[in-house]
């Protein structure tokens, strides 16, 4: 990573989003257990554990915090409308998630961060641009990636699982319309609040939204395969060789045109990735041995197209140079000034 601060930025994003994604299933497990406990003591324990996980999720990821608050709110409304009763666990969760979310949004760090994005909190801008973002990116995610090929490869697996469980009645495996609406709404809310808070969808946030899309896509694929098997309209198990053949065609077509996979292989076999790694090692070694408080380094050449983000500049007063310097216990690190 030529700009060390970028490394911290991406690692921070990974820890926040990945931790939240890991914790969400744990929260739902405790949520279900708290409502289905055989006695009040175990129900209290599971409720308490769910609240702890809810605090952790809120602390690491704002989007997940918003989604969980809306989900617990929906859970209370649905339970009241359907059963004409109030479940105390659901009430506790929605109140707790609301309080945690309020504390998060009003924290000094978040307040300062929001000041760095002029023009944010614009509802109409966020509302319309969220639709545009989803329209453009969903098409790209489907047709500019190996998603279709992977889907065809997994279909026989899904149908085999569905064959074994076709007598198991589960609304979650038959309501494709309801799940599709839920899936799209979650995607839209995630994009909307990104625009509303920062006026853009940051790259690491886009990665998180893409993960939600992928998870929903394959679950919907499983629902559809389960419906087809249950109705017995077509035996995909007998015709799986055709699916594998069709998926192979998709993979070949995908590899023919320029994409991340072919670009990565090009960087690897052309030597640009190796050259990039060697230059970085030489730069880091130079900085460790540099006796001055402010050091200047050579520019990077033969930069790969995949793993390179951006480099520092010759302006030593820029914040990126200061951060780079702090990492190496220097006042600043900048590029050497080229003589014109």
BAPALO-460716 format. One record per atom (N, C-alpha, C): residue in one letter; x, y, z. Coordinates in steps of 0.02 Angstrom, whole numbers, plus 50000, padded with zeros to 5 digits. Layout:
<lumgus>
AXYZ ...
</lumgus>
This chain:
<lumgus>
X500434994150000 X500005000050000 X500455006250000 X500505009949945 X500955015749941 X500765021249990 X500125022449998 X499905027450047 X499675023650109 X500085023750160 X499965019450218 X499295020950250 X499095027350250 X498455029150279 X497875025650244 X497945024350179 X497425020750143 X497365013650170 X497935010750189 X497915004050218 X497515003950282 X497615008850325 X497225009250387 X496485010350371 X496345014350320 X495655015650300 X495305009150281 X495635005250239 X495314999050215 X495274993850270 X495804993350310 X495784988450365 X495244990350416 X495164996850428 X494634999150472 X493954997150446 X493864998050380 X493234996150349 X493104988750353 X493634984850341 X493564977550344 X493354975250414 X493704977950465 X493544975850534 X492834977850553 X492614983850532 X491944986150550 X491404982150515 X491464981550450 X490934978250412 X490934970650423 X491524967650423 X491554960450432 X491314958450502 X491514962350552 X491294960750620 X490534961150626 X490244966350595 X489524967050597 X489164961250563 X489424959250505 X489124953750468 X489154947250508 X489704946150543 X489774940050584 X489294940250644 X489204946150673 X488794946750733 X488044946450720 X487824948350660 X487104948550645 X486774941650653 X487054936150625 X486734929650636 X486714927650709 X487224929650747 X487234928050819 X486664931750854 X486554938050834 X486004941950863 X485334938550848 X485234936450786 X484594933250768 X484504926550805 X485054922950816 X485014916650854 X484764917950925 X485064923050957 X484844924751025 X484124927551025 X483954931250972 X483284934050966 X482754928450964 X482884923450923 X482414917750917 X482384913950983 X482964912751013 X482994909051076 X482614912751132 X482684919351132 X482354923251185 X481594922751181 X481334922051120 X480614921651111 X480334914651118 X480774909551111 X480534902651113 X480794898751173 X481034902351224 X481294899051283 X480744895651322 X480914889951353 X480414886051389 X480264888951458 X480714893151484 X480584896351549 X480834903551547 X480604907451594 X480764914651595 X481494915951609 X481814911751649 X482524912751665 X482964912351602 X482864907151563 X483254906451501 X483074911951452 X482434914051451 X482234919551408 X482594925951425 X482674927351489 X483034933351511 X483774932951492 X484064927051498 X484774926251480 X484874927551406 X484454924551364 X484524925451291 X484374932651271 X483904935851305 X483754942851290 X484354947251307 X484664945851364 X485254949651385 X485824948651335 X485934942551313 X486474941051265 X486334944551198 X485694944651178 X485514948051115 X485654955551121 X485524958451179 X485654965651189 X486394967151186 X486804962751214 X487534963651211 X487774963651138 X487534958751100 X487724958351029 X487464964350991 X486874966751008 X486584972650976 X487014978750988 X487284979551048 X487734985051063 X488364984651020 X488634978551014 X489244977650975 X489124979350901 X488564977050874 X488404978550804 X488334986050792 X487984989350838 X487884996550832 X488545000250835 X489004997750875 X489645001050883 X490115000450824 X490024995150783 X490494994050728 X490224996150660 X489554996850653 X489284997950586 X488645001950590 X488655008050562 X488065012350565 X487485009650523 X487635006950464 X487095004550420 X486734998650452 X487114994050481 X486804988350515 X486404990650575 X486654995850609 X486284998550667 X485605001250645 X485595004850589 X484965007550563 X484505001850541 X484774996950506 X484374991350481 X484074987350539 X484454986250592 X484204982450649 X483664986250687 X483754992950691 X483234996950723 X482574996450684 X482624997150618 X482014996750576 X481724989750578 X482154984650581 X481904977750584 X481534976450649 X481814978450705 X481484977350770 X480834981350774 X480824987350743 X480214991250741 X479674987650700 X479884985050642 X479414981150600 X479174974950636 X479624971750674 X479444965750711 X478894967150761 X478944972750796 X478434974650845 X477764976050812 X477784979750757 X477164981550721 X476824975250694 X477224970950663 X476944964850633 X476644960350687 X476984959650743 X476734955350796 X476084958150826 X476054964750833 X475454967850861 X474854967250813 X474984968350748 X474444968050698 X474204960850689 X474664956150688 X474484949250675 X474184945750736 X474494946650795 X474284943050855 X473894947350905 X473844953850890 X473504958450936 X473784958051007 X474434957551010 X474764957251075 X475454960451070 X475754961651128 X476414964751131 X476904959751163 X477454958551129 X477964953951155 X478504958151188 X478614957151252 X479064961651289 X479774961451262 X479994955551237 X480674955151210 X480754959751150 X480254959851106 X480284964051047 X480294971451066 X479904973251116 X479884980151140 X480564982251167 X480874977751206 X481534979151234 X482044980251178 X482014976051126 X482494976451072 X482414982951032 X481804984951018 X481714991050978 X481904997251019 X481744997351084 X481945003051125 X482705003351132 X483014997551144 X483744997351152 X484094999351087 X483864996551030 X484194998250967 X484105005550950 X483515008450968 X483405015550957 X483875019850999 X483955018051062 X484415021751106 X485135021151083 X485345015151066 X486025014051043 X486165017950978 X485675017950933 X485745021550870 X485795029050882 X485385031650927 X485405038750942 X486085040750971 X486345036751017 X487005038151046 X487535038050991 X487485033250946 X487965032750891 X487955038850847 X487365040950826 X487305046550779 X487495053150812 X487415053750878 X487575059850914 X488285059850943 X488665054750930 X489345054350956 X489785059750924 X490285062450960 X490715067750933 X491065065850868 X491285059450864 X491625057350804 X491185057550742 X490565055250749 X490105055350693 X489905062450674 X489815066750724 X489645073650710 X490205077050670 X490825075750690 X491395078750653 X491435075950583 X491335069450576 X491385066250509 X490865069050461 X490265070350486 X489735072850443 X489885079950418 X490295083750456 X490475090450434 X490955090350375 X491255084550361 X491725083950306 X491385082750239 X490725082350239 X490345081050178 X489825086450168 X490015092050138 X489535097550126 X488965095250081 X488365097550097 X487785095750056 X487445089350076 X487675086250130 X487345080050151 X486675081550184 X486345076250206 X485665076550235 X485155079750186 X485265078650121 X484805081050070 X484355075150051 X483725075350072 X483285069650063 X483145068149990 X482955073149951 X482765071949881 X483365069349841 X483955072249854 X484565069949820 X484695062649837 X484655060949900 X484785054049922 X484255049249896 X483625051549896 X483065047249875 X483145045049802 X483265049749757 X483295048149686 X483955044849667 X484505047049696 X485155044049679 X485225036949704 X484855035149756 X484865028249780 X484575023549728 X484035025649695 X483735021649641 X484225020949582 X484555026449565 X485035026249510 X485615021649526 X485875022149587 X486435017849608 X486255010549603 X485675008749630 X485475001749629 X485354999249558 X485035003249516 X484905001249447 X485564999949410 X486035004549415 X486665003849379 X487084998149406 X487124997649471 X487574992749501 X487294985649499 X486644984849507 X486364978149504 X486474975149434 X486374979049382 X486514976649315 X487244974749307 X487694978949334 X488404977549330 X488584971249370 X488304970649430 X488454964749472 X488224958249440 X487684958549402 X487424952449371 X487794950749307 X487894955749264 X488144954249197 X488894955549188 X489204959149233 X489924960449227 X490324956549278 X490044951249302 X490384946949351 X490204939749335 X490554934949365 X490394927849352 X489784925449392 X489344929949412 X488774928149454 X488314923149420 X488154924349356 X487694919849321 X487994912849314 X488654912549299 X488984906049293 X488984902449360 X489134905949414 X489134902949481 X488434900549500 X487934904349479 X487244902549495 X487054895949460 X487254895349397 X487104889249360 X487464883249389 X488084884349413 X488464878949443 X488134876549508 X487854881249546 X487554879649611 X486844876949606 X486514878049549 X485814875949543 X485714868449557 X486124863949528 X486024856849544 X486094855349618 X486544858949652 X486624858049724 X485984860149761 X485724865949741 X485104868349772 X484524863549761 X484474860949700 X483924856449685 X483994849849723 X484604847749733 X484714841549771 X484504842549844 X484674848349872 X484474849849941 X483714850449945 X483414853649895 X482694854449894 X482334847849888 X482624843049850 X482324836449843 X482284832949911 X482804833849952 X482824830550017 X482334833750066 X482184840250055 X481764843850102 X481094846050072 X480874842750019 X480264845049985 X479644843950027 X479674839550077 X479094838550121 X479104843150181 X479634847150187 X479684851850243 X479334858350224 X478804860050260 X478414866050245 X478724872050282 X478954876850244 X479264882750274 X479104888750230 X478764893750258 X478574899650219 X479174903450193 X479734903050229 X480334906650207 X480614903650143 X480424897450127 X480684894150068 X480184894250010 X479614897350020 X479104897449967 X478864904449948 X479004909449989 X478764916149977 X479294920349941 X479364919249876 X479884922749839 X479734930149831 X479084931949827 X478894938949819 X479054942849883 X478854940049940 X478984943450004 X479714944350017 X480114939050003 X480834939650015 X481144944649967 X480934944749904 X481214949449855 X481094956649876 X480484958049901 X480334964749924 X480774966549984 X480824961950031 X481244963050090 X481974964350070 X482224960450024 X482914960950000 X483044967649967 X482604969749922 X482694976149887 X482634981949936 X482184981549984 X482104986850034 X482744987550075 X483034982050096 X483654982250135 X484214985450094 X484264983550030 X484774986549987 X484664994049979 X484034995949969 X483885003049959 X484035007150021 X483845004650079 X483975008250141 X484725009150152 X485105003950137 X485835004350146 X486135009750101 X485905010050038 X486155015049992 X485915022050012 X485275022550030 X484985029050046 X485365032550103 X485485028950157 X485815032050214 X486555033550199 X486845030050152 X487525031750131 X487525038550096 X487055039450050 X487005045950016 X486795051450065 X486345049850109 X486085054950155 X486625057550203 X487075053250223 X487585055250272 X488215057950239 X488405055350180 X489045057350150 X488985060050078 X488395060150049 X488245062249980 X488505057449928 X488875052249949 X489145047249903 X489095040449936 X489185035249896 X489255028549923 X489995026849922 X490315026949981 X491025025649985 X491175018549962 X491785017449939 X491965010949910 X491855005249959 X492065006150021 X491985000650069 X491254999550086 X490845004850083 X490125004050093 X489815000350034 X490055001849974 X489824998449914 X489974990949918 X490554989249945 X490724982149954 X490234978750001 X490054982150054 X489574979450103 X488884978450070 X488664983350031 X488024982849997 X488034977149946 X488604976249913 X488684970749866 X488624964049901 X488894963649962 X488834957450001 X488104955850015 X487714960950034 X487004959950047 X486654957549983 X486854960449926 X486554958449862 X486714951149847 X487344949149855 X487554942249841 X487184937349886 X487154938949951 X486804934449998 X486074933749980 X485744939249964 X485044938949944 X484934935349879 X485394936349832 X485334933149766 X485334925549773 X485814922849810 X485864915649815 X485304912649859 X485074916449907 X484504913949946 X483864913849904 X483774919049862 X483204919149817 X483244913449767 X483854912049744 X483954906449697 X483744899849729 X483914899149793 X483714893149829 X482954892649838 X482644898349852 X481904898449858 X481584896149793 X481824898849737 X481534897049672 X481634889749656 X482224887149671 X482354880049659 X481914875649703 X481794877849764 X481354874149809 X480634873949784 X480404879649756 X479724880049729 X479654875349669 X480144875349625 X480124871149565 X480114863749584 X480534861849632 X480564854849653 X479904852849687 X479634857249729 X479004855749764 X478434854649716 X478404858649662 X477864858049613 X478004852349563 X478634849949562 X478804844249519 X478734845549445 X478874851649424 X478774853449353 X479364851149309 X479954850849339 X480534849249297 X481084846249340 X481404841049315 X481944837749352 X482614840549331 X482874845049371 X483514848049355 X484094843349371 X483984838749416 X484514834049433 X484704829849372 X484194827849333 X484334823849273 X484664827949218 X484564834549221 X484824838849168 X485394843349191 X485734841349246 X486254845649273 X486854846349227 X486974841249184 X487544841849139 X487454847649090 X486824849149073 X486694854849029 X486824861449067 X486664861449131 X486804867449171 X487544868649177 X487924863349188 X488654864149192 X488944866549126 X488674863949071 X488904866149005 X488754873448993 X488144875549012 X487944882449003 X488364887149048 X488514884849108 X488924888949153 X489634889649126 X489894884349093 X490554884749063 X490564889849007 X490024890248968 X489974895248915 X489984902248945 X489614903349000 X489604909849033 X490304911749058 X490664906949086 X491334908349112 X491804910249056 X491774906649000 X492204908248943 X492044915248916 X491414916748909 X491214923448885 X491444928848933 X491414927448998 X491634932249048 X492384933449044 X492774928149032 X493494928749031 X493744931948966 X493334931848913 X493544934748850 X493604942348855 X493124945448888 X493134952748893 X493544954948953 X493804961148953 X494204963649010 X493794963649074 X494084961149127 X493764961049193 X494294960549247 X494084960549309 X494564960549364 X495004954349365 X494714948649346 X495094942449347 X495644942449295 X495474944249232 X495974944449180 X496494949849193 X496284955549221 X496754960949237 X497234958749292 X496984955049342 X497424952549395 X497934947749368 X497724943249324 X498204938549294 X498714942249251 X498494947449216 X498954951449176 X499484954849219 X499264957649276 X499744960649323 X500234955549350 X499984949449362 X500414944249390 X500934941849340 X500724940249279 X501174937249231 X501594942449194 X501374948749192 X501774953949160 X502354956349204 X502324954749268 X502864956749313 X502734963349348 X502184966849331 X502054973349362 X501904972649437 X501564967249457 X501424966149528 X502074964849566 X502514960849537 X503164959449569 X503574965749574 X503584969749520 X503964976049521 X503684980949573 X503034981149578 X502704985449627 X502894983449698 X502894977049712 X503074974549778 X503804976049794 X504244975249744 X504954976649755 X505074983949769 X504744988449732 X504824995649742 X504584997749812 X504034994749835 X503784996449901 X504274994149955 X504544988149948 X505034985749997 X505644990249999 X505874992549941 X506444997049938 X506275003749971 X505675006249959 X505465012549989 X505435011950065 X505135006650089 X505065005750162 X505755004950195 X506205001450161 X506885000650188 X507235007350191 X507145011450140 X507455018050138 X507185022450195 X506535022250207 X506235026350259 X506465024150329 X506555017750338 X506805015350403 X507515017650416 X507905018450363 X508605020550371 X508705028050362 X508175031650344 X508245038850331 X508385042550397 X508935046350402 X509115049650465 X508735056150476 X508425058850423 X508075065350429 X507375064550457 X507115070150482 X506435070150510 X505905070250454 X506095073250397 X505655073350338 X506035070150281 X505735065250250 X506075061350198 X505685061750132 X506065061450077 X505765061350011 X505965054849976 X505495051849942 X505605045349910 X505475045849835 X505705040849799 X505605040549726 X504875038749710 X504655041049653 X503985039249629 X503965031949609 X503385028949613 X503305022049592 X503205021849516 X503525017049485 X503445016049412 X503175009049399 X502925008049339 X502655001549319 X502124999249370 X501625003449379 X501115002349430 X500594997349405 X500414992249444 X499894987449423 X499204990649423 X498744987749386 X498074990649380 X497604988349436 X497784982949470 X497304980049517 X497424982349589 X498004981049618 X498114982149689 X498344989149705 X498474993349655 X498695000249669 X498095004749678 X498135009149728 X497595013949740 X497825020949721 X498255023849760 X498565030249742 X499175031249785 X499615035749763 X500235037049798 X500215043849831 X500715045249873 X500795051949901 X501045056549846 X501085063049860 X501305067949811 X501945071249835 X502195076049797 X502805079649817 X502665085149867 X502025086349881 X501825091549929 X501855088550000 X502355090450038 X502455087550105 X501965090250157 X501575095450139 X501105098250187 X500425094750185 X500335090350137 X499695086850132 X499605081950190 X498985080850208 X498835076550265 X499085069350254 X499045067050191 X499275060250176 X500015059450189 X500415064750174 X501135064450188 X501275064350263 X500875067950300 X500955068050373 X500785061150402 X500235058150378 X500055051550403 X500585046350384 X500825046850324 X501355042250301 X501955042950347 X502135049350363 X502705050550407 X502585047850477 X501985048650503 X501835046150570 X501935038650575 X501775035150521 X501845027950521 X502575025850528 X503025029950498 X503745028450501 X504105032850552 X503735035850599 X504025040250650 X504405046050620 X504125048850567 X504415054750535 X503905060450537 X504155066450525 X503705072250522 X503275071850460 X503585070050404 X503205069350341 X503605065050293 X503255062150246 X503565058350191 X503235060650126 X503635062750077 X503375065150014 X503815062749957 X503565063549896 X503945061549837 X504495066749823 X505025064449791 X505555069049771 X505295073949718 X505505080149723 X505285085249675 X505675084349610 X505305083449555 X505615082449490 X505835089149460 X506455089449436 X506705095549403 X506415096049333 X506135101949319 X505835103049253 X506365105349203 
</lumgus>
